[in-house]
Amino acid sequence: MSDSPRPGPDGGPGFPAARPTPLATMLAVVAAGGVVGALARAGTLAAFPYRPTAFPWSTFAVNVVGCLLIGVLMVLLTRVWTDRPLLRPFLGVGVLGGFTTFSTYVLDVQQALRAGVPGTALAYLGATVLAALGAVWLGDAATGWLLDRTRAGGSAR
């Protein structure tokens, strides 16, 4: 990698090319973020428990909110925080990766099926995918719109 400047997010003058982050530093940053995210998820699931026969609203909310925040984060990382190479591994892979949970999602579906409520399992299975994709899109679109309005000097209202 050269030290020549790379273009900024708007195509203008940018920042010097980033030096690669050492692997140990990257892993430590991801691990620290993962602890924060996993503890936030565990706390949420403990605060809002559910029975296997009920719709798992707390896991659903964790995954949808996490996806919304991933959409927001990706816009901020590509348009605002372009010179902070450890933010994506910490916040994206670590915090939000530890917060969201595919394994609990699948386990919840399996438990609903075993509990004899296939309708709940199927609704949860489909609703999570649709809501998560919609949340990423919404986070991305809303954050981009707010940044465009702010940079154009308009109000966000």
CNS distance restraints for C-alpha pairs under 8 A (distance, minus, plus):
assign (resid   1 and name CA) (resid  17 and name CA) 7.27 0.50 0.50
assign (resid   1 and name CA) (resid  19 and name CA) 7.34 0.50 0.50
assign (resid   2 and name CA) (resid  17 and name CA) 6.41 0.50 0.50
assign (resid   3 and name CA) (resid  16 and name CA) 5.72 0.50 0.50
assign (resid   3 and name CA) (resid  17 and name CA) 4.97 0.50 0.50
assign (resid   3 and name CA) (resid  18 and name CA) 7.48 0.50 0.50
assign (resid   4 and name CA) (resid  16 and name CA) 5.78 0.50 0.50
assign (resid   4 and name CA) (resid  17 and name CA) 5.90 0.50 0.50
assign (resid   5 and name CA) (resid  13 and name CA) 7.43 0.50 0.50
assign (resid   5 and name CA) (resid  14 and name CA) 5.81 0.50 0.50
assign (resid   5 and name CA) (resid  15 and name CA) 5.30 0.50 0.50
assign (resid   5 and name CA) (resid  16 and name CA) 4.12 0.50 0.50
assign (resid   5 and name CA) (resid  17 and name CA) 5.46 0.50 0.50
assign (resid   6 and name CA) (resid  13 and name CA) 7.39 0.50 0.50
assign (resid   6 and name CA) (resid  14 and name CA) 5.22 0.50 0.50
assign (resid   6 and name CA) (resid  15 and name CA) 5.82 0.50 0.50
assign (resid   6 and name CA) (resid  16 and name CA) 6.17 0.50 0.50
assign (resid   6 and name CA) (resid  17 and name CA) 5.83 0.50 0.50
assign (resid   7 and name CA) (resid  11 and name CA) 5.26 0.50 0.50
assign (resid   7 and name CA) (resid  12 and name CA) 5.71 0.50 0.50
assign (resid   7 and name CA) (resid  13 and name CA) 5.36 0.50 0.50
assign (resid   7 and name CA) (resid  14 and name CA) 4.33 0.50 0.50
assign (resid   7 and name CA) (resid  15 and name CA) 7.06 0.50 0.50
assign (resid   8 and name CA) (resid  12 and name CA) 5.29 0.50 0.50
assign (resid   8 and name CA) (resid  13 and name CA) 5.50 0.50 0.50
assign (resid   8 and name CA) (resid  14 and name CA) 3.84 0.50 0.50
assign (resid   8 and name CA) (resid  15 and name CA) 6.68 0.50 0.50
assign (resid   8 and name CA) (resid  82 and name CA) 7.88 0.50 0.50
assign (resid   9 and name CA) (resid  14 and name CA) 7.59 0.50 0.50
assign (resid   9 and name CA) (resid  78 and name CA) 6.97 0.50 0.50
assign (resid   9 and name CA) (resid  79 and name CA) 5.58 0.50 0.50
assign (resid   9 and name CA) (resid  80 and name CA) 7.83 0.50 0.50
assign (resid   9 and name CA) (resid  82 and name CA) 7.40 0.50 0.50
assign (resid  15 and name CA) (resid  83 and name CA) 7.05 0.50 0.50
assign (resid  18 and name CA) (resid  83 and name CA) 7.94 0.50 0.50
assign (resid  18 and name CA) (resid  85 and name CA) 7.86 0.50 0.50
assign (resid  21 and name CA) (resid  25 and name CA) 6.74 0.50 0.50
assign (resid  21 and name CA) (resid  26 and name CA) 6.47 0.50 0.50
assign (resid  21 and name CA) (resid  85 and name CA) 7.87 0.50 0.50
assign (resid  22 and name CA) (resid  26 and name CA) 6.35 0.50 0.50
assign (resid  23 and name CA) (resid  27 and name CA) 6.09 0.50 0.50
assign (resid  24 and name CA) (resid  28 and name CA) 6.11 0.50 0.50
assign (resid  25 and name CA) (resid  29 and name CA) 6.17 0.50 0.50
assign (resid  26 and name CA) (resid  30 and name CA) 6.23 0.50 0.50
assign (resid  26 and name CA) (resid  86 and name CA) 7.14 0.50 0.50
assign (resid  26 and name CA) (resid  89 and name CA) 7.01 0.50 0.50
assign (resid  27 and name CA) (resid  31 and name CA) 6.00 0.50 0.50
assign (resid  28 and name CA) (resid  32 and name CA) 6.06 0.50 0.50
assign (resid  29 and name CA) (resid  33 and name CA) 6.22 0.50 0.50
assign (resid  29 and name CA) (resid  86 and name CA) 7.12 0.50 0.50
assign (resid  29 and name CA) (resid  89 and name CA) 6.59 0.50 0.50
assign (resid  29 and name CA) (resid  90 and name CA) 5.24 0.50 0.50
assign (resid  29 and name CA) (resid  94 and name CA) 7.39 0.50 0.50
assign (resid  30 and name CA) (resid  34 and name CA) 5.97 0.50 0.50
assign (resid  30 and name CA) (resid  89 and name CA) 5.38 0.50 0.50
assign (resid  30 and name CA) (resid  90 and name CA) 4.92 0.50 0.50
assign (resid  30 and name CA) (resid  91 and name CA) 7.98 0.50 0.50
assign (resid  30 and name CA) (resid  93 and name CA) 6.23 0.50 0.50
assign (resid  30 and name CA) (resid  94 and name CA) 4.44 0.50 0.50
assign (resid  30 and name CA) (resid  95 and name CA) 7.78 0.50 0.50
assign (resid  31 and name CA) (resid  35 and name CA) 6.25 0.50 0.50
assign (resid  31 and name CA) (resid  90 and name CA) 7.86 0.50 0.50
assign (resid  31 and name CA) (resid  94 and name CA) 6.17 0.50 0.50
assign (resid  32 and name CA) (resid  36 and name CA) 6.60 0.50 0.50
assign (resid  32 and name CA) (resid  90 and name CA) 7.14 0.50 0.50
assign (resid  32 and name CA) (resid  94 and name CA) 6.85 0.50 0.50
assign (resid  32 and name CA) (resid  95 and name CA) 7.94 0.50 0.50
assign (resid  33 and name CA) (resid  37 and name CA) 6.19 0.50 0.50
assign (resid  33 and name CA) (resid  89 and name CA) 7.93 0.50 0.50
assign (resid  33 and name CA) (resid  90 and name CA) 4.88 0.50 0.50
assign (resid  33 and name CA) (resid  91 and name CA) 6.18 0.50 0.50
assign (resid  33 and name CA) (resid  93 and name CA) 7.55 0.50 0.50
assign (resid  33 and name CA) (resid  94 and name CA) 3.92 0.50 0.50
assign (resid  33 and name CA) (resid  95 and name CA) 4.24 0.50 0.50
assign (resid  33 and name CA) (resid  96 and name CA) 7.90 0.50 0.50
assign (resid  33 and name CA) (resid  98 and name CA) 7.43 0.50 0.50
assign (resid  34 and name CA) (resid  38 and name CA) 5.86 0.50 0.50
assign (resid  34 and name CA) (resid  90 and name CA) 7.72 0.50 0.50
assign (resid  34 and name CA) (resid  93 and name CA) 7.43 0.50 0.50
assign (resid  34 and name CA) (resid  94 and name CA) 3.96 0.50 0.50
assign (resid  34 and name CA) (resid  95 and name CA) 4.89 0.50 0.50
assign (resid  34 and name CA) (resid  96 and name CA) 7.58 0.50 0.50
assign (resid  34 and name CA) (resid  97 and name CA) 6.70 0.50 0.50
assign (resid  34 and name CA) (resid  98 and name CA) 4.62 0.50 0.50
assign (resid  34 and name CA) (resid  99 and name CA) 7.59 0.50 0.50
assign (resid  35 and name CA) (resid  39 and name CA) 6.01 0.50 0.50
assign (resid  35 and name CA) (resid  94 and name CA) 7.50 0.50 0.50
assign (resid  35 and name CA) (resid  95 and name CA) 7.20 0.50 0.50
assign (resid  35 and name CA) (resid  98 and name CA) 6.94 0.50 0.50
assign (resid  36 and name CA) (resid  40 and name CA) 6.22 0.50 0.50
assign (resid  36 and name CA) (resid  94 and name CA) 7.81 0.50 0.50
assign (resid  36 and name CA) (resid  95 and name CA) 5.71 0.50 0.50
assign (resid  36 and name CA) (resid  98 and name CA) 7.40 0.50 0.50
assign (resid  36 and name CA) (resid  99 and name CA) 7.90 0.50 0.50
assign (resid  37 and name CA) (resid  41 and name CA) 6.22 0.50 0.50
assign (resid  37 and name CA) (resid  94 and name CA) 6.76 0.50 0.50
assign (resid  37 and name CA) (resid  95 and name CA) 4.06 0.50 0.50
assign (resid  37 and name CA) (resid  96 and name CA) 5.82 0.50 0.50
assign (resid  37 and name CA) (resid  97 and name CA) 6.98 0.50 0.50
assign (resid  37 and name CA) (resid  98 and name CA) 4.36 0.50 0.50
assign (resid  37 and name CA) (resid  99 and name CA) 4.11 0.50 0.50
assign (resid  37 and name CA) (resid 100 and name CA) 7.82 0.50 0.50
assign (resid  38 and name CA) (resid  42 and name CA) 6.01 0.50 0.50
assign (resid  38 and name CA) (resid  95 and name CA) 7.36 0.50 0.50
assign (resid  38 and name CA) (resid  98 and name CA) 4.51 0.50 0.50
assign (resid  38 and name CA) (resid  99 and name CA) 5.02 0.50 0.50
assign (resid  39 and name CA) (resid  43 and name CA) 5.96 0.50 0.50
assign (resid  39 and name CA) (resid  99 and name CA) 7.64 0.50 0.50
assign (resid  40 and name CA) (resid  44 and name CA) 6.16 0.50 0.50
assign (resid  40 and name CA) (resid  99 and name CA) 6.33 0.50 0.50
assign (resid  41 and name CA) (resid  45 and name CA) 6.13 0.50 0.50
assign (resid  41 and name CA) (resid  62 and name CA) 6.80 0.50 0.50
assign (resid  41 and name CA) (resid  98 and name CA) 7.55 0.50 0.50
assign (resid  41 and name CA) (resid  99 and name CA) 4.98 0.50 0.50
assign (resid  41 and name CA) (resid 100 and name CA) 7.21 0.50 0.50
assign (resid  42 and name CA) (resid  46 and name CA) 6.00 0.50 0.50
assign (resid  43 and name CA) (resid  47 and name CA) 6.01 0.50 0.50
assign (resid  44 and name CA) (resid  48 and name CA) 6.17 0.50 0.50
assign (resid  44 and name CA) (resid  58 and name CA) 6.89 0.50 0.50
assign (resid  44 and name CA) (resid  62 and name CA) 7.72 0.50 0.50
assign (resid  45 and name CA) (resid  49 and name CA) 5.74 0.50 0.50
assign (resid  45 and name CA) (resid  58 and name CA) 5.84 0.50 0.50
assign (resid  45 and name CA) (resid  59 and name CA) 6.77 0.50 0.50
assign (resid  48 and name CA) (resid  58 and name CA) 5.99 0.50 0.50
assign (resid  49 and name CA) (resid  58 and name CA) 7.21 0.50 0.50
assign (resid  50 and name CA) (resid  54 and name CA) 6.35 0.50 0.50
assign (resid  50 and name CA) (resid  55 and name CA) 7.52 0.50 0.50
assign (resid  50 and name CA) (resid  56 and name CA) 6.01 0.50 0.50
assign (resid  50 and name CA) (resid  57 and name CA) 7.70 0.50 0.50
assign (resid  50 and name CA) (resid  58 and name CA) 7.84 0.50 0.50
assign (resid  51 and name CA) (resid  56 and name CA) 7.75 0.50 0.50
assign (resid  52 and name CA) (resid  56 and name CA) 7.75 0.50 0.50
assign (resid  52 and name CA) (resid 108 and name CA) 7.14 0.50 0.50
assign (resid  52 and name CA) (resid 111 and name CA) 5.63 0.50 0.50
assign (resid  52 and name CA) (resid 112 and name CA) 5.32 0.50 0.50
assign (resid  52 and name CA) (resid 115 and name CA) 6.30 0.50 0.50
assign (resid  53 and name CA) (resid 111 and name CA) 7.89 0.50 0.50
assign (resid  53 and name CA) (resid 112 and name CA) 5.60 0.50 0.50
assign (resid  53 and name CA) (resid 115 and name CA) 5.86 0.50 0.50
assign (resid  53 and name CA) (resid 116 and name CA) 7.51 0.50 0.50
assign (resid  53 and name CA) (resid 117 and name CA) 6.18 0.50 0.50
assign (resid  53 and name CA) (resid 120 and name CA) 7.61 0.50 0.50
assign (resid  54 and name CA) (resid 112 and name CA) 7.67 0.50 0.50
assign (resid  54 and name CA) (resid 120 and name CA) 7.22 0.50 0.50
assign (resid  55 and name CA) (resid 120 and name CA) 6.12 0.50 0.50
assign (resid  55 and name CA) (resid 121 and name CA) 7.87 0.50 0.50
assign (resid  55 and name CA) (resid 124 and name CA) 6.86 0.50 0.50
assign (resid  56 and name CA) (resid  60 and name CA) 6.21 0.50 0.50
assign (resid  56 and name CA) (resid 108 and name CA) 6.98 0.50 0.50
assign (resid  56 and name CA) (resid 124 and name CA) 7.68 0.50 0.50
assign (resid  57 and name CA) (resid  61 and name CA) 5.92 0.50 0.50
assign (resid  58 and name CA) (resid  62 and name CA) 6.11 0.50 0.50
assign (resid  59 and name CA) (resid  63 and name CA) 6.21 0.50 0.50
assign (resid  59 and name CA) (resid 101 and name CA) 7.70 0.50 0.50
assign (resid  59 and name CA) (resid 104 and name CA) 7.26 0.50 0.50
assign (resid  59 and name CA) (resid 105 and name CA) 6.73 0.50 0.50
assign (resid  60 and name CA) (resid  64 and name CA) 6.16 0.50 0.50
assign (resid  60 and name CA) (resid 105 and name CA) 7.66 0.50 0.50
assign (resid  60 and name CA) (resid 124 and name CA) 7.84 0.50 0.50
assign (resid  60 and name CA) (resid 128 and name CA) 6.22 0.50 0.50
assign (resid  61 and name CA) (resid  65 and name CA) 5.83 0.50 0.50
assign (resid  62 and name CA) (resid  66 and name CA) 5.89 0.50 0.50
assign (resid  62 and name CA) (resid  99 and name CA) 6.97 0.50 0.50
assign (resid  62 and name CA) (resid 100 and name CA) 5.99 0.50 0.50
assign (resid  62 and name CA) (resid 101 and name CA) 7.86 0.50 0.50
assign (resid  63 and name CA) (resid  67 and name CA) 6.12 0.50 0.50
assign (resid  63 and name CA) (resid  99 and name CA) 7.67 0.50 0.50
assign (resid  63 and name CA) (resid 100 and name CA) 4.84 0.50 0.50
assign (resid  63 and name CA) (resid 101 and name CA) 6.46 0.50 0.50
assign (resid  63 and name CA) (resid 128 and name CA) 7.61 0.50 0.50
assign (resid  63 and name CA) (resid 132 and name CA) 6.68 0.50 0.50
assign (resid  64 and name CA) (resid  68 and name CA) 6.23 0.50 0.50
assign (resid  64 and name CA) (resid 128 and name CA) 7.24 0.50 0.50
assign (resid  64 and name CA) (resid 131 and name CA) 6.17 0.50 0.50
assign (resid  64 and name CA) (resid 132 and name CA) 4.78 0.50 0.50
assign (resid  64 and name CA) (resid 135 and name CA) 6.14 0.50 0.50
assign (resid  65 and name CA) (resid  69 and name CA) 6.23 0.50 0.50
assign (resid  65 and name CA) (resid 135 and name CA) 7.27 0.50 0.50
assign (resid  66 and name CA) (resid  70 and name CA) 6.17 0.50 0.50
assign (resid  66 and name CA) (resid  96 and name CA) 5.90 0.50 0.50
assign (resid  66 and name CA) (resid  99 and name CA) 6.67 0.50 0.50
assign (resid  66 and name CA) (resid 100 and name CA) 5.66 0.50 0.50
assign (resid  67 and name CA) (resid  71 and name CA) 6.32 0.50 0.50
assign (resid  67 and name CA) (resid 100 and name CA) 7.74 0.50 0.50
assign (resid  67 and name CA) (resid 132 and name CA) 5.60 0.50 0.50
assign (resid  67 and name CA) (resid 133 and name CA) 7.37 0.50 0.50
assign (resid  67 and name CA) (resid 135 and name CA) 5.64 0.50 0.50
assign (resid  67 and name CA) (resid 136 and name CA) 5.02 0.50 0.50
assign (resid  67 and name CA) (resid 139 and name CA) 7.93 0.50 0.50
assign (resid  68 and name CA) (resid  72 and name CA) 6.44 0.50 0.50
assign (resid  68 and name CA) (resid 132 and name CA) 7.43 0.50 0.50
assign (resid  68 and name CA) (resid 135 and name CA) 4.41 0.50 0.50
assign (resid  68 and name CA) (resid 136 and name CA) 4.70 0.50 0.50
assign (resid  68 and name CA) (resid 137 and name CA) 7.58 0.50 0.50
assign (resid  68 and name CA) (resid 138 and name CA) 6.72 0.50 0.50
assign (resid  68 and name CA) (resid 139 and name CA) 4.82 0.50 0.50
assign (resid  68 and name CA) (resid 140 and name CA) 7.86 0.50 0.50
assign (resid  69 and name CA) (resid  73 and name CA) 5.93 0.50 0.50
assign (resid  69 and name CA) (resid  96 and name CA) 7.70 0.50 0.50
assign (resid  69 and name CA) (resid 136 and name CA) 7.35 0.50 0.50
assign (resid  69 and name CA) (resid 139 and name CA) 6.37 0.50 0.50
assign (resid  70 and name CA) (resid  74 and name CA) 6.09 0.50 0.50
assign (resid  70 and name CA) (resid  92 and name CA) 6.58 0.50 0.50
assign (resid  70 and name CA) (resid  96 and name CA) 7.01 0.50 0.50
assign (resid  70 and name CA) (resid 136 and name CA) 6.35 0.50 0.50
assign (resid  70 and name CA) (resid 139 and name CA) 7.30 0.50 0.50
assign (resid  71 and name CA) (resid  75 and name CA) 6.65 0.50 0.50
assign (resid  71 and name CA) (resid 135 and name CA) 7.33 0.50 0.50
assign (resid  71 and name CA) (resid 136 and name CA) 4.39 0.50 0.50
assign (resid  71 and name CA) (resid 137 and name CA) 6.38 0.50 0.50
assign (resid  71 and name CA) (resid 138 and name CA) 7.15 0.50 0.50
assign (resid  71 and name CA) (resid 139 and name CA) 4.35 0.50 0.50
assign (resid  71 and name CA) (resid 140 and name CA) 4.37 0.50 0.50
assign (resid  72 and name CA) (resid  76 and name CA) 6.39 0.50 0.50
assign (resid  72 and name CA) (resid 136 and name CA) 7.67 0.50 0.50
assign (resid  72 and name CA) (resid 139 and name CA) 4.60 0.50 0.50
assign (resid  72 and name CA) (resid 140 and name CA) 5.19 0.50 0.50
assign (resid  72 and name CA) (resid 142 and name CA) 7.84 0.50 0.50
assign (resid  72 and name CA) (resid 143 and name CA) 5.70 0.50 0.50
assign (resid  73 and name CA) (resid  77 and name CA) 6.00 0.50 0.50
assign (resid  73 and name CA) (resid  91 and name CA) 7.96 0.50 0.50
assign (resid  73 and name CA) (resid  92 and name CA) 7.29 0.50 0.50
assign (resid  74 and name CA) (resid  78 and name CA) 6.16 0.50 0.50
assign (resid  74 and name CA) (resid 140 and name CA) 7.19 0.50 0.50
assign (resid  75 and name CA) (resid  79 and name CA) 5.86 0.50 0.50
assign (resid  75 and name CA) (resid  80 and name CA) 7.68 0.50 0.50
assign (resid  75 and name CA) (resid 140 and name CA) 5.98 0.50 0.50
assign (resid  75 and name CA) (resid 143 and name CA) 6.62 0.50 0.50
assign (resid  75 and name CA) (resid 144 and name CA) 6.43 0.50 0.50
assign (resid  76 and name CA) (resid  80 and name CA) 4.97 0.50 0.50
assign (resid  76 and name CA) (resid  81 and name CA) 5.93 0.50 0.50
assign (resid  76 and name CA) (resid 143 and name CA) 7.71 0.50 0.50
assign (resid  77 and name CA) (resid  81 and name CA) 4.73 0.50 0.50
assign (resid  77 and name CA) (resid  82 and name CA) 5.54 0.50 0.50
assign (resid  77 and name CA) (resid  87 and name CA) 7.77 0.50 0.50
assign (resid  77 and name CA) (resid  88 and name CA) 7.08 0.50 0.50
assign (resid  78 and name CA) (resid  82 and name CA) 5.62 0.50 0.50
assign (resid  85 and name CA) (resid  89 and name CA) 7.87 0.50 0.50
assign (resid  86 and name CA) (resid  90 and name CA) 6.11 0.50 0.50
assign (resid  87 and name CA) (resid  91 and name CA) 5.71 0.50 0.50
assign (resid  87 and name CA) (resid  92 and name CA) 7.50 0.50 0.50
assign (resid  88 and name CA) (resid  92 and name CA) 4.92 0.50 0.50
assign (resid  88 and name CA) (resid  93 and name CA) 6.71 0.50 0.50
assign (resid  89 and name CA) (resid  93 and name CA) 4.89 0.50 0.50
assign (resid  89 and name CA) (resid  94 and name CA) 6.00 0.50 0.50
assign (resid  90 and name CA) (resid  94 and name CA) 4.81 0.50 0.50
assign (resid  90 and name CA) (resid  95 and name CA) 6.21 0.50 0.50
assign (resid  91 and name CA) (resid  95 and name CA) 4.76 0.50 0.50
assign (resid  91 and name CA) (resid  96 and name CA) 5.99 0.50 0.50
assign (resid  92 and name CA) (resid  96 and name CA) 5.17 0.50 0.50
assign (resid  92 and name CA) (resid  97 and name CA) 6.21 0.50 0.50
assign (resid  93 and name CA) (resid  97 and name CA) 4.76 0.50 0.50
assign (resid  93 and name CA) (resid  98 and name CA) 7.45 0.50 0.50
assign (resid  94 and name CA) (resid  98 and name CA) 5.71 0.50 0.50
assign (resid  95 and name CA) (resid  99 and name CA) 6.00 0.50 0.50
assign (resid  96 and name CA) (resid 100 and name CA) 5.99 0.50 0.50
assign (resid  97 and name CA) (resid 101 and name CA) 7.54 0.50 0.50
assign (resid 101 and name CA) (resid 105 and name CA) 6.36 0.50 0.50
assign (resid 102 and name CA) (resid 106 and name CA) 6.27 0.50 0.50
assign (resid 103 and name CA) (resid 107 and name CA) 6.13 0.50 0.50
assign (resid 104 and name CA) (resid 108 and name CA) 5.92 0.50 0.50
assign (resid 105 and name CA) (resid 109 and name CA) 6.46 0.50 0.50
assign (resid 105 and name CA) (resid 125 and name CA) 8.00 0.50 0.50
assign (resid 106 and name CA) (resid 110 and name CA) 6.28 0.50 0.50
assign (resid 107 and name CA) (resid 111 and name CA) 6.08 0.50 0.50
assign (resid 108 and name CA) (resid 112 and name CA) 6.15 0.50 0.50
assign (resid 108 and name CA) (resid 121 and name CA) 7.68 0.50 0.50
assign (resid 109 and name CA) (resid 113 and name CA) 6.30 0.50 0.50
assign (resid 109 and name CA) (resid 121 and name CA) 4.87 0.50 0.50
assign (resid 109 and name CA) (resid 122 and name CA) 7.60 0.50 0.50
assign (resid 109 and name CA) (resid 124 and name CA) 7.14 0.50 0.50
assign (resid 109 and name CA) (resid 125 and name CA) 6.72 0.50 0.50
assign (resid 110 and name CA) (resid 114 and name CA) 6.22 0.50 0.50
assign (resid 110 and name CA) (resid 121 and name CA) 7.49 0.50 0.50
assign (resid 111 and name CA) (resid 115 and name CA) 5.99 0.50 0.50
assign (resid 112 and name CA) (resid 116 and name CA) 6.39 0.50 0.50
assign (resid 112 and name CA) (resid 117 and name CA) 5.44 0.50 0.50
assign (resid 112 and name CA) (resid 118 and name CA) 6.46 0.50 0.50
assign (resid 112 and name CA) (resid 120 and name CA) 6.68 0.50 0.50
assign (resid 112 and name CA) (resid 121 and name CA) 5.33 0.50 0.50
assign (resid 113 and name CA) (resid 117 and name CA) 5.57 0.50 0.50
assign (resid 113 and name CA) (resid 118 and name CA) 5.08 0.50 0.50
assign (resid 113 and name CA) (resid 121 and name CA) 6.11 0.50 0.50
assign (resid 117 and name CA) (resid 121 and name CA) 6.49 0.50 0.50
assign (resid 118 and name CA) (resid 122 and name CA) 6.01 0.50 0.50
assign (resid 119 and name CA) (resid 123 and name CA) 6.02 0.50 0.50
assign (resid 120 and name CA) (resid 124 and name CA) 5.98 0.50 0.50
assign (resid 121 and name CA) (resid 125 and name CA) 6.00 0.50 0.50
assign (resid 122 and name CA) (resid 126 and name CA) 6.23 0.50 0.50
assign (resid 123 and name CA) (resid 127 and name CA) 5.78 0.50 0.50
assign (resid 124 and name CA) (resid 128 and name CA) 5.84 0.50 0.50
assign (resid 125 and name CA) (resid 129 and name CA) 6.78 0.50 0.50
assign (resid 126 and name CA) (resid 130 and name CA) 6.28 0.50 0.50
assign (resid 127 and name CA) (resid 131 and name CA) 5.78 0.50 0.50
assign (resid 128 and name CA) (resid 132 and name CA) 5.78 0.50 0.50
assign (resid 129 and name CA) (resid 133 and name CA) 6.17 0.50 0.50
assign (resid 130 and name CA) (resid 134 and name CA) 6.07 0.50 0.50
assign (resid 131 and name CA) (resid 135 and name CA) 5.91 0.50 0.50
assign (resid 132 and name CA) (resid 136 and name CA) 6.32 0.50 0.50
assign (resid 133 and name CA) (resid 137 and name CA) 6.31 0.50 0.50
assign (resid 134 and name CA) (resid 138 and name CA) 6.01 0.50 0.50
assign (resid 135 and name CA) (resid 139 and name CA) 5.99 0.50 0.50
assign (resid 136 and name CA) (resid 140 and name CA) 6.12 0.50 0.50
assign (resid 137 and name CA) (resid 141 and name CA) 5.96 0.50 0.50
assign (resid 138 and name CA) (resid 142 and name CA) 5.75 0.50 0.50
assign (resid 139 and name CA) (resid 143 and name CA) 5.94 0.50 0.50
assign (resid 140 and name CA) (resid 144 and name CA) 6.05 0.50 0.50
assign (resid 141 and name CA) (resid 145 and name CA) 6.04 0.50 0.50
assign (resid 142 and name CA) (resid 146 and name CA) 6.10 0.50 0.50
assign (resid 143 and name CA) (resid 147 and name CA) 6.11 0.50 0.50
assign (resid 144 and name CA) (resid 148 and name CA) 6.10 0.50 0.50
assign (resid 145 and name CA) (resid 149 and name CA) 6.15 0.50 0.50
assign (resid 146 and name CA) (resid 150 and name CA) 6.02 0.50 0.50
assign (resid 146 and name CA) (resid 156 and name CA) 5.93 0.50 0.50
assign (resid 147 and name CA) (resid 151 and name CA) 5.98 0.50 0.50
assign (resid 148 and name CA) (resid 152 and name CA) 6.02 0.50 0.50
assign (resid 149 and name CA) (resid 153 and name CA) 6.38 0.50 0.50
assign (resid 149 and name CA) (resid 154 and name CA) 5.16 0.50 0.50
assign (resid 149 and name CA) (resid 155 and name CA) 6.32 0.50 0.50
assign (resid 149 and name CA) (resid 156 and name CA) 5.98 0.50 0.50
assign (resid 150 and name CA) (resid 154 and name CA) 5.73 0.50 0.50
assign (resid 150 and name CA) (resid 155 and name CA) 6.41 0.50 0.50
assign (resid 150 and name CA) (resid 156 and name CA) 6.71 0.50 0.50
